[in-house]
Amino acid sequence: MQMRFLNSYRLLNVAENASPDDIKIAYEIAIANLPQGWMRRLIAQLEGRTAVQLKAAFEELIDPRQHANYDAYLARACSTRFVTLN
């Protein structure tokens, strides 16, 4: 199975400038909306929306230092991903 990059902002459905309160609320909503039943959990896992992944995204965005590091990582990834050839 191919691994794909999971953007923490998209995973929690928050804006990049979301406040810690907004991040916490979004995390609680995402956890509450996790699917029930084995088939739905399997689909959620394949889409990258498991409780473990949601918690990792939450912890990454709620801590100011990790949040800054994550934003810097995204900025580097975006700047090197698209290269223009002349």
C-alpha positions in Angstrom: 0.0 0.0 0.0 1.3 3.4 -0.9 1.8 5.9 1.9 0.7 9.4 1.3 1.4 12.6 3.1 -1.3 13.6 5.6 -1.5 17.3 6.1 -2.4 17.9 9.8 -4.5 21.0 8.9 -6.6 19.1 6.4 -6.8 16.1 8.7 -8.3 18.2 11.5 -10.1 20.5 9.0 -8.6 23.7 10.5 -7.0 26.8 9.0 -3.3 27.4 9.2 -3.9 30.3 11.6 -6.4 28.4 13.8 -6.2 29.2 17.5 -5.4 26.4 20.0 -9.1 26.5 21.1 -10.2 25.9 17.4 -7.6 23.1 17.1 -8.9 21.4 20.2 -12.5 21.7 19.2 -11.7 20.3 15.7 -9.8 17.4 17.2 -12.7 16.6 19.5 -15.2 16.7 16.6 -12.9 14.6 14.4 -12.6 11.9 17.2 -16.3 12.0 17.8 -17.0 11.5 14.1 -14.8 8.5 13.6 -16.7 5.7 11.9 -18.1 2.7 13.8 -18.1 -0.8 12.6 -15.2 -2.7 11.1 -15.8 -1.9 7.5 -16.1 1.9 8.1 -13.0 1.8 10.3 -11.1 0.1 7.5 -12.2 2.7 5.0 -11.2 5.5 7.5 -7.8 3.9 8.0 -7.2 3.7 4.2 -8.2 7.4 4.0 -5.8 8.3 6.8 -8.3 9.2 9.4 -7.6 7.0 12.4 -7.6 8.0 16.0 -3.8 7.7 16.1 -3.3 9.9 13.1 -5.8 12.5 14.5 -4.0 12.6 17.8 -0.6 13.0 16.1 -2.0 15.9 14.1 -3.5 17.5 17.2 -0.3 17.2 19.2 1.7 18.6 16.3 -0.6 21.7 16.0 -1.4 22.3 19.7 2.2 22.7 20.8 3.5 26.1 19.7 7.1 24.8 19.1 6.0 21.8 17.1 3.4 24.0 15.2 6.2 26.4 14.1 8.4 23.5 13.1 5.6 21.9 11.1 4.8 25.2 9.3 8.5 25.5 8.4 8.5 22.0 7.1 5.5 22.6 5.0 7.0 25.8 3.6 10.2 23.9 2.7 8.2 21.1 1.1 6.1 23.4 -1.0 9.1 25.4 -2.2 11.0 22.4 -3.3 8.1 20.4 -4.7 7.4 22.6 -7.6 10.4 23.4 -9.7 10.2 25.4 -12.9 12.4 24.2 -15.7 13.4 26.8 -18.4 
